[in-house]
Amino acid sequence: MDALRIPMPAAAEETLDPADWTEVQALSHQVIDDAIDYLRDVRERPVWREMPTGVKATFDASLPHSATPLAEVYRQVAQNVMPYPMGNIHPRFWSWYMGSSNFTGALADFLAAVQGSNLGGGNHAAARLDSQVVNWCKEMMGFPASASGTLASGGSMANLIALTVARNVKAGVDVREDGIAALDKPLRFYGSDQLHSCHRKAMEALGLGNRALRRVATTADLRIDLAALKQAIAKDRAAGLRPACVIGTAGTVNTGAIDDLEALASLAAEEDLWFHVDGCIGALIAIAPENAYRVAGIEHADSVALDPHKWLHAPFEVGCALVRDAKAHHQAFAVTPEYLQATPRGLASADWLYEYGLQTTRGFRALKVWMALKEHGIEKFGRLIDQNIAQARYLSGLIEAYPELELVAPTSINIVCYRYRAEGLEDETLKALNVEIMLRLQEEGIAALSDTTVHGEHCLRVAINNHRTRREDLDLLVAETLRLGEELAGATAMAKGVAHEEATRDVRNQ
């Protein structure tokens, strides 16, 4: 029996920390050196390139069961991942409205990960810095210090957070307790027909459904038609519905058009509607000295969504939702479970940041914004926004100088919509030709564009949201568009001629 009580030797305890910190330190220096080279030489690489079959196959490997030396792990990343990016940090990436990152922000992400803080809240430095960045965003938008806000993953989540508050405030019932089934009248939200698709997802996630979102027609300049908006609100009220919120767009995703925010603020006040601004494209124009007037009125909004990972060029991902009524914002999300009770001192003696959004676990997103703003100052970021808008005007001028090219929509801020045109080609053939131009530009590593349709017109879309872009890059884009367009139009005409000749021959032979 005594033998049974003899303690067995304990199993060796393990950790993820390296056995040799010196070896890891040397490798880490190599990683940093390689990262600096990667960004320094970004212009010399293709914007995008297809992965070879062998590289693609590496991502089908099965789950690793045993250890691989860290140096070998990094070698695989350097060989199979880093050479094949999406391309959005490249100066000629204009496909979608993203942002081009910055090295300081990358260092900040590394430091944030090393510190490892959870930004659900609490009494620690990362939480305080998170709140400071939100306060800076309020200042940029002209919001009062008493307003509220939270950092989120990006614009879609920021819009969802703001629209959740709008729904709850305008519901007329306790939605959190009783759900939307308790609504006495269905709610209606309004935005232009150029509204970002994330708003549909928000309506669905909020339980209101896609039909709750009224898409109002736009005028020739692609801004929301105020008269049509008033009519839609009146019609819904007469039908027994409850108009709740108007969504103004500060920069549409298709063309960058900015709604008349001053007029929308006045209309929302008259109609007793929540006024939300989706500013994920253009809200930060408010800090641009030459163009800030374009978003006048944003300071009157009840809520704003914006994206520091766009025109503040923070590495992905970081968005921000601002809400004028801090109490309403808190009431929309606050939950205090027994395991997160506040204490008079210690770690739980500060606010819980998770009570202002949907995530309890939150990453330390703020540091990359904070460090870059401290390094460069807000004035430089404002100048860079003006620079991108000026570059879009420059590109528009180049397009207008060539009869083979045409602008499909007015250039409002930094998004240019154009197409190559060739005489005698039907619309579908012309569309296919322009899509092929876009794909060839990508595959040849020259530039990355996207395409879209604006009021029924297909076009190529250039979103200049890149601090590395130079005017010579835009010169190259136009020259290559003309080259490819001429080649493809010629091939199309030749194929059409051959087909016509063969059809004629067949008729003669019958």
Secondary structure as a PSIPRED ss2 file (coil, helix, strand):
# PSIPRED VFORMAT (PSIPRED V4.0)

   1 M C   1.000  0.000  0.000
   2 D H   0.000  1.000  0.000
   3 A H   0.000  1.000  0.000
   4 L H   0.000  1.000  0.000
   5 R H   0.000  1.000  0.000
   6 I C   1.000  0.000  0.000
   7 P C   1.000  0.000  0.000
   8 M C   1.000  0.000  0.000
   9 P C   1.000  0.000  0.000
  10 A C   1.000  0.000  0.000
  11 A C   1.000  0.000  0.000
  12 A C   1.000  0.000  0.000
  13 E C   1.000  0.000  0.000
  14 E C   1.000  0.000  0.000
  15 T C   1.000  0.000  0.000
  16 L C   1.000  0.000  0.000
  17 D C   1.000  0.000  0.000
  18 P C   1.000  0.000  0.000
  19 A C   1.000  0.000  0.000
  20 D C   1.000  0.000  0.000
  21 W H   0.000  1.000  0.000
  22 T H   0.000  1.000  0.000
  23 E H   0.000  1.000  0.000
  24 V H   0.000  1.000  0.000
  25 Q H   0.000  1.000  0.000
  26 A H   0.000  1.000  0.000
  27 L H   0.000  1.000  0.000
  28 S H   0.000  1.000  0.000
  29 H H   0.000  1.000  0.000
  30 Q H   0.000  1.000  0.000
  31 V H   0.000  1.000  0.000
  32 I H   0.000  1.000  0.000
  33 D H   0.000  1.000  0.000
  34 D H   0.000  1.000  0.000
  35 A H   0.000  1.000  0.000
  36 I H   0.000  1.000  0.000
  37 D H   0.000  1.000  0.000
  38 Y H   0.000  1.000  0.000
  39 L H   0.000  1.000  0.000
  40 R H   0.000  1.000  0.000
  41 D C   1.000  0.000  0.000
  42 V H   0.000  1.000  0.000
  43 R H   0.000  1.000  0.000
  44 E H   0.000  1.000  0.000
  45 R C   1.000  0.000  0.000
  46 P C   1.000  0.000  0.000
  47 V C   1.000  0.000  0.000
  48 W C   1.000  0.000  0.000
  49 R C   1.000  0.000  0.000
  50 E C   1.000  0.000  0.000
  51 M C   1.000  0.000  0.000
  52 P C   1.000  0.000  0.000
  53 T H   0.000  1.000  0.000
  54 G H   0.000  1.000  0.000
  55 V H   0.000  1.000  0.000
  56 K H   0.000  1.000  0.000
  57 A H   0.000  1.000  0.000
  58 T H   0.000  1.000  0.000
  59 F C   1.000  0.000  0.000
  60 D C   1.000  0.000  0.000
  61 A C   1.000  0.000  0.000
  62 S C   1.000  0.000  0.000
  63 L C   1.000  0.000  0.000
  64 P C   1.000  0.000  0.000
  65 H C   1.000  0.000  0.000
  66 S C   1.000  0.000  0.000
  67 A C   1.000  0.000  0.000
  68 T C   1.000  0.000  0.000
  69 P C   1.000  0.000  0.000
  70 L H   0.000  1.000  0.000
  71 A H   0.000  1.000  0.000
  72 E H   0.000  1.000  0.000
  73 V H   0.000  1.000  0.000
  74 Y H   0.000  1.000  0.000
  75 R H   0.000  1.000  0.000
  76 Q H   0.000  1.000  0.000
  77 V H   0.000  1.000  0.000
  78 A H   0.000  1.000  0.000
  79 Q H   0.000  1.000  0.000
  80 N H   0.000  1.000  0.000
  81 V C   1.000  0.000  0.000
  82 M C   1.000  0.000  0.000
  83 P C   1.000  0.000  0.000
  84 Y C   1.000  0.000  0.000
  85 P C   1.000  0.000  0.000
  86 M C   1.000  0.000  0.000
  87 G C   1.000  0.000  0.000
  88 N C   1.000  0.000  0.000
  89 I C   1.000  0.000  0.000
  90 H C   1.000  0.000  0.000
  91 P C   1.000  0.000  0.000
  92 R C   1.000  0.000  0.000
  93 F E   0.000  0.000  1.000
  94 W C   1.000  0.000  0.000
  95 S C   1.000  0.000  0.000
  96 W C   1.000  0.000  0.000
  97 Y C   1.000  0.000  0.000
  98 M C   1.000  0.000  0.000
  99 G C   1.000  0.000  0.000
 100 S C   1.000  0.000  0.000
 101 S C   1.000  0.000  0.000
 102 N C   1.000  0.000  0.000
 103 F H   0.000  1.000  0.000
 104 T H   0.000  1.000  0.000
 105 G H   0.000  1.000  0.000
 106 A H   0.000  1.000  0.000
 107 L H   0.000  1.000  0.000
 108 A H   0.000  1.000  0.000
 109 D H   0.000  1.000  0.000
 110 F H   0.000  1.000  0.000
 111 L H   0.000  1.000  0.000
 112 A H   0.000  1.000  0.000
 113 A H   0.000  1.000  0.000
 114 V H   0.000  1.000  0.000
 115 Q H   0.000  1.000  0.000
 116 G C   1.000  0.000  0.000
 117 S C   1.000  0.000  0.000
 118 N C   1.000  0.000  0.000
 119 L C   1.000  0.000  0.000
 120 G C   1.000  0.000  0.000
 121 G C   1.000  0.000  0.000
 122 G C   1.000  0.000  0.000
 123 N C   1.000  0.000  0.000
 124 H C   1.000  0.000  0.000
 125 A H   0.000  1.000  0.000
 126 A H   0.000  1.000  0.000
 127 A H   0.000  1.000  0.000
 128 R H   0.000  1.000  0.000
 129 L H   0.000  1.000  0.000
 130 D H   0.000  1.000  0.000
 131 S H   0.000  1.000  0.000
 132 Q H   0.000  1.000  0.000
 133 V H   0.000  1.000  0.000
 134 V H   0.000  1.000  0.000
 135 N H   0.000  1.000  0.000
 136 W H   0.000  1.000  0.000
 137 C H   0.000  1.000  0.000
 138 K H   0.000  1.000  0.000
 139 E H   0.000  1.000  0.000
 140 M H   0.000  1.000  0.000
 141 M H   0.000  1.000  0.000
 142 G C   1.000  0.000  0.000
 143 F C   1.000  0.000  0.000
 144 P C   1.000  0.000  0.000
 145 A C   1.000  0.000  0.000
 146 S C   1.000  0.000  0.000
 147 A C   1.000  0.000  0.000
 148 S E   0.000  0.000  1.000
 149 G E   0.000  0.000  1.000
 150 T E   0.000  0.000  1.000
 151 L E   0.000  0.000  1.000
 152 A E   0.000  0.000  1.000
 153 S C   1.000  0.000  0.000
 154 G C   1.000  0.000  0.000
 155 G H   0.000  1.000  0.000
 156 S H   0.000  1.000  0.000
 157 M H   0.000  1.000  0.000
 158 A H   0.000  1.000  0.000
 159 N H   0.000  1.000  0.000
 160 L H   0.000  1.000  0.000
 161 I H   0.000  1.000  0.000
 162 A H   0.000  1.000  0.000
 163 L H   0.000  1.000  0.000
 164 T H   0.000  1.000  0.000
 165 V H   0.000  1.000  0.000
 166 A H   0.000  1.000  0.000
 167 R H   0.000  1.000  0.000
 168 N H   0.000  1.000  0.000
 169 V H   0.000  1.000  0.000
 170 K H   0.000  1.000  0.000
 171 A C   1.000  0.000  0.000
 172 G C   1.000  0.000  0.000
 173 V C   1.000  0.000  0.000
 174 D C   1.000  0.000  0.000
 175 V H   0.000  1.000  0.000
 176 R H   0.000  1.000  0.000
 177 E H   0.000  1.000  0.000
 178 D H   0.000  1.000  0.000
 179 G C   1.000  0.000  0.000
 180 I H   0.000  1.000  0.000
 181 A H   0.000  1.000  0.000
 182 A H   0.000  1.000  0.000
 183 L C   1.000  0.000  0.000
 184 D C   1.000  0.000  0.000
 185 K C   1.000  0.000  0.000
 186 P C   1.000  0.000  0.000
 187 L E   0.000  0.000  1.000
 188 R E   0.000  0.000  1.000
 189 F E   0.000  0.000  1.000
 190 Y E   0.000  0.000  1.000
 191 G E   0.000  0.000  1.000
 192 S E   0.000  0.000  1.000
 193 D C   1.000  0.000  0.000
 194 Q C   1.000  0.000  0.000
 195 L C   1.000  0.000  0.000
 196 H C   1.000  0.000  0.000
 197 S C   1.000  0.000  0.000
 198 C H   0.000  1.000  0.000
 199 H H   0.000  1.000  0.000
 200 R H   0.000  1.000  0.000
 201 K H   0.000  1.000  0.000
 202 A H   0.000  1.000  0.000
 203 M H   0.000  1.000  0.000
 204 E H   0.000  1.000  0.000
 205 A H   0.000  1.000  0.000
 206 L C   1.000  0.000  0.000
 207 G C   1.000  0.000  0.000
 208 L C   1.000  0.000  0.000
 209 G C   1.000  0.000  0.000
 210 N H   0.000  1.000  0.000
 211 R H   0.000  1.000  0.000
 212 A H   0.000  1.000  0.000
 213 L E   0.000  0.000  1.000
 214 R E   0.000  0.000  1.000
 215 R E   0.000  0.000  1.000
 216 V E   0.000  0.000  1.000
 217 A C   1.000  0.000  0.000
 218 T E   0.000  0.000  1.000
 219 T C   1.000  0.000  0.000
 220 A C   1.000  0.000  0.000
 221 D C   1.000  0.000  0.000
 222 L C   1.000  0.000  0.000
 223 R C   1.000  0.000  0.000
 224 I E   0.000  0.000  1.000
 225 D C   1.000  0.000  0.000
 226 L H   0.000  1.000  0.000
 227 A H   0.000  1.000  0.000
 228 A H   0.000  1.000  0.000
 229 L H   0.000  1.000  0.000
 230 K H   0.000  1.000  0.000
 231 Q H   0.000  1.000  0.000
 232 A H   0.000  1.000  0.000
 233 I H   0.000  1.000  0.000
 234 A H   0.000  1.000  0.000
 235 K H   0.000  1.000  0.000
 236 D H   0.000  1.000  0.000
 237 R H   0.000  1.000  0.000
 238 A H   0.000  1.000  0.000
 239 A C   1.000  0.000  0.000
 240 G C   1.000  0.000  0.000
 241 L C   1.000  0.000  0.000
 242 R E   0.000  0.000  1.000
 243 P E   0.000  0.000  1.000
 244 A E   0.000  0.000  1.000
 245 C E   0.000  0.000  1.000
 246 V E   0.000  0.000  1.000
 247 I E   0.000  0.000  1.000
 248 G E   0.000  0.000  1.000
 249 T E   0.000  0.000  1.000
 250 A E   0.000  0.000  1.000
 251 G C   1.000  0.000  0.000
 252 T C   1.000  0.000  0.000
 253 V C   1.000  0.000  0.000
 254 N C   1.000  0.000  0.000
 255 T C   1.000  0.000  0.000
 256 G C   1.000  0.000  0.000
 257 A C   1.000  0.000  0.000
 258 I E   0.000  0.000  1.000
 259 D C   1.000  0.000  0.000
 260 D C   1.000  0.000  0.000
 261 L H   0.000  1.000  0.000
 262 E H   0.000  1.000  0.000
 263 A H   0.000  1.000  0.000
 264 L H   0.000  1.000  0.000
 265 A H   0.000  1.000  0.000
 266 S H   0.000  1.000  0.000
 267 L H   0.000  1.000  0.000
 268 A H   0.000  1.000  0.000
 269 A H   0.000  1.000  0.000
 270 E H   0.000  1.000  0.000
 271 E H   0.000  1.000  0.000
 272 D C   1.000  0.000  0.000
 273 L C   1.000  0.000  0.000
 274 W E   0.000  0.000  1.000
 275 F E   0.000  0.000  1.000
 276 H E   0.000  0.000  1.000
 277 V E   0.000  0.000  1.000
 278 D E   0.000  0.000  1.000
 279 G C   1.000  0.000  0.000
 280 C C   1.000  0.000  0.000
 281 I C   1.000  0.000  0.000
 282 G C   1.000  0.000  0.000
 283 A H   0.000  1.000  0.000
 284 L H   0.000  1.000  0.000
 285 I H   0.000  1.000  0.000
 286 A H   0.000  1.000  0.000
 287 I H   0.000  1.000  0.000
 288 A C   1.000  0.000  0.000
 289 P C   1.000  0.000  0.000
 290 E C   1.000  0.000  0.000
 291 N C   1.000  0.000  0.000
 292 A H   0.000  1.000  0.000
 293 Y H   0.000  1.000  0.000
 294 R H   0.000  1.000  0.000
 295 V H   0.000  1.000  0.000
 296 A C   1.000  0.000  0.000
 297 G C   1.000  0.000  0.000
 298 I H   0.000  1.000  0.000
 299 E H   0.000  1.000  0.000
 300 H H   0.000  1.000  0.000
 301 A C   1.000  0.000  0.000
 302 D C   1.000  0.000  0.000
 303 S E   0.000  0.000  1.000
 304 V E   0.000  0.000  1.000
 305 A E   0.000  0.000  1.000
 306 L E   0.000  0.000  1.000
 307 D C   1.000  0.000  0.000
 308 P H   0.000  1.000  0.000
 309 H H   0.000  1.000  0.000
 310 K H   0.000  1.000  0.000
 311 W H   0.000  1.000  0.000
 312 L C   1.000  0.000  0.000
 313 H C   1.000  0.000  0.000
 314 A C   1.000  0.000  0.000
 315 P C   1.000  0.000  0.000
 316 F C   1.000  0.000  0.000
 317 E C   1.000  0.000  0.000
 318 V C   1.000  0.000  0.000
 319 G E   0.000  0.000  1.000
 320 C E   0.000  0.000  1.000
 321 A E   0.000  0.000  1.000
 322 L E   0.000  0.000  1.000
 323 V E   0.000  0.000  1.000
 324 R C   1.000  0.000  0.000
 325 D C   1.000  0.000  0.000
 326 A H   0.000  1.000  0.000
 327 K H   0.000  1.000  0.000
 328 A H   0.000  1.000  0.000
 329 H H   0.000  1.000  0.000
 330 H H   0.000  1.000  0.000
 331 Q H   0.000  1.000  0.000
 332 A H   0.000  1.000  0.000
 333 F H   0.000  1.000  0.000
 334 A C   1.000  0.000  0.000
 335 V C   1.000  0.000  0.000
 336 T C   1.000  0.000  0.000
 337 P C   1.000  0.000  0.000
 338 E H   0.000  1.000  0.000
 339 Y H   0.000  1.000  0.000
 340 L H   0.000  1.000  0.000
 341 Q C   1.000  0.000  0.000
 342 A C   1.000  0.000  0.000
 343 T C   1.000  0.000  0.000
 344 P C   1.000  0.000  0.000
 345 R C   1.000  0.000  0.000
 346 G C   1.000  0.000  0.000
 347 L C   1.000  0.000  0.000
 348 A C   1.000  0.000  0.000
 349 S C   1.000  0.000  0.000
 350 A C   1.000  0.000  0.000
 351 D C   1.000  0.000  0.000
 352 W C   1.000  0.000  0.000
 353 L H   0.000  1.000  0.000
 354 Y H   0.000  1.000  0.000
 355 E H   0.000  1.000  0.000
 356 Y H   0.000  1.000  0.000
 357 G C   1.000  0.000  0.000
 358 L C   1.000  0.000  0.000
 359 Q C   1.000  0.000  0.000
 360 T C   1.000  0.000  0.000
 361 T C   1.000  0.000  0.000
 362 R C   1.000  0.000  0.000
 363 G C   1.000  0.000  0.000
 364 F C   1.000  0.000  0.000
 365 R C   1.000  0.000  0.000
 366 A H   0.000  1.000  0.000
 367 L H   0.000  1.000  0.000
 368 K H   0.000  1.000  0.000
 369 V H   0.000  1.000  0.000
 370 W H   0.000  1.000  0.000
 371 M H   0.000  1.000  0.000
 372 A H   0.000  1.000  0.000
 373 L H   0.000  1.000  0.000
 374 K H   0.000  1.000  0.000
 375 E H   0.000  1.000  0.000
 376 H H   0.000  1.000  0.000
 377 G C   1.000  0.000  0.000
 378 I H   0.000  1.000  0.000
 379 E H   0.000  1.000  0.000
 380 K H   0.000  1.000  0.000
 381 F H   0.000  1.000  0.000
 382 G H   0.000  1.000  0.000
 383 R H   0.000  1.000  0.000
 384 L H   0.000  1.000  0.000
 385 I H   0.000  1.000  0.000
 386 D H   0.000  1.000  0.000
 387 Q H   0.000  1.000  0.000
 388 N H   0.000  1.000  0.000
 389 I H   0.000  1.000  0.000
 390 A H   0.000  1.000  0.000
 391 Q H   0.000  1.000  0.000
 392 A H   0.000  1.000  0.000
 393 R H   0.000  1.000  0.000
 394 Y H   0.000  1.000  0.000
 395 L H   0.000  1.000  0.000
 396 S H   0.000  1.000  0.000
 397 G H   0.000  1.000  0.000
 398 L H   0.000  1.000  0.000
 399 I H   0.000  1.000  0.000
 400 E H   0.000  1.000  0.000
 401 A C   1.000  0.000  0.000
 402 Y C   1.000  0.000  0.000
 403 P C   1.000  0.000  0.000
 404 E C   1.000  0.000  0.000
 405 L E   0.000  0.000  1.000
 406 E E   0.000  0.000  1.000
 407 L E   0.000  0.000  1.000
 408 V C   1.000  0.000  0.000
 409 A C   1.000  0.000  0.000
 410 P C   1.000  0.000  0.000
 411 T C   1.000  0.000  0.000
 412 S C   1.000  0.000  0.000
 413 I C   1.000  0.000  0.000
 414 N C   1.000  0.000  0.000
 415 I E   0.000  0.000  1.000
 416 V E   0.000  0.000  1.000
 417 C E   0.000  0.000  1.000
 418 Y E   0.000  0.000  1.000
 419 R E   0.000  0.000  1.000
 420 Y E   0.000  0.000  1.000
 421 R C   1.000  0.000  0.000
 422 A C   1.000  0.000  0.000
 423 E C   1.000  0.000  0.000
 424 G C   1.000  0.000  0.000
 425 L C   1.000  0.000  0.000
 426 E C   1.000  0.000  0.000
 427 D H   0.000  1.000  0.000
 428 E H   0.000  1.000  0.000
 429 T H   0.000  1.000  0.000
 430 L H   0.000  1.000  0.000
 431 K H   0.000  1.000  0.000
 432 A H   0.000  1.000  0.000
 433 L H   0.000  1.000  0.000
 434 N H   0.000  1.000  0.000
 435 V H   0.000  1.000  0.000
 436 E H   0.000  1.000  0.000
 437 I H   0.000  1.000  0.000
 438 M H   0.000  1.000  0.000
 439 L H   0.000  1.000  0.000
 440 R H   0.000  1.000  0.000
 441 L H   0.000  1.000  0.000
 442 Q H   0.000  1.000  0.000
 443 E H   0.000  1.000  0.000
 444 E C   1.000  0.000  0.000
 445 G C   1.000  0.000  0.000
 446 I C   1.000  0.000  0.000
 447 A C   1.000  0.000  0.000
 448 A E   0.000  0.000  1.000
 449 L C   1.000  0.000  0.000
 450 S E   0.000  0.000  1.000
 451 D E   0.000  0.000  1.000
 452 T E   0.000  0.000  1.000
 453 T E   0.000  0.000  1.000
 454 V E   0.000  0.000  1.000
 455 H C   1.000  0.000  0.000
 456 G C   1.000  0.000  0.000
 457 E E   0.000  0.000  1.000
 458 H E   0.000  0.000  1.000
 459 C E   0.000  0.000  1.000
 460 L E   0.000  0.000  1.000
 461 R E   0.000  0.000  1.000
 462 V E   0.000  0.000  1.000
 463 A E   0.000  0.000  1.000
 464 I C   1.000  0.000  0.000
 465 N C   1.000  0.000  0.000
 466 N C   1.000  0.000  0.000
 467 H C   1.000  0.000  0.000
 468 R C   1.000  0.000  0.000
 469 T C   1.000  0.000  0.000
 470 R C   1.000  0.000  0.000
 471 R H   0.000  1.000  0.000
 472 E H   0.000  1.000  0.000
 473 D H   0.000  1.000  0.000
 474 L H   0.000  1.000  0.000
 475 D H   0.000  1.000  0.000
 476 L H   0.000  1.000  0.000
 477 L H   0.000  1.000  0.000
 478 V H   0.000  1.000  0.000
 479 A H   0.000  1.000  0.000
 480 E H   0.000  1.000  0.000
 481 T H   0.000  1.000  0.000
 482 L H   0.000  1.000  0.000
 483 R H   0.000  1.000  0.000
 484 L H   0.000  1.000  0.000
 485 G H   0.000  1.000  0.000
 486 E H   0.000  1.000  0.000
 487 E H   0.000  1.000  0.000
 488 L H   0.000  1.000  0.000
 489 A H   0.000  1.000  0.000
 490 G H   0.000  1.000  0.000
 491 A H   0.000  1.000  0.000
 492 T H   0.000  1.000  0.000
 493 A H   0.000  1.000  0.000
 494 M H   0.000  1.000  0.000
 495 A H   0.000  1.000  0.000
 496 K H   0.000  1.000  0.000
 497 G H   0.000  1.000  0.000
 498 V H   0.000  1.000  0.000
 499 A H   0.000  1.000  0.000
 500 H H   0.000  1.000  0.000
 501 E H   0.000  1.000  0.000
 502 E H   0.000  1.000  0.000
 503 A H   0.000  1.000  0.000
 504 T H   0.000  1.000  0.000
 505 R H   0.000  1.000  0.000
 506 D H   0.000  1.000  0.000
 507 V H   0.000  1.000  0.000
 508 R H   0.000  1.000  0.000
 509 N H   0.000  1.000  0.000
 510 Q C   1.000  0.000  0.000
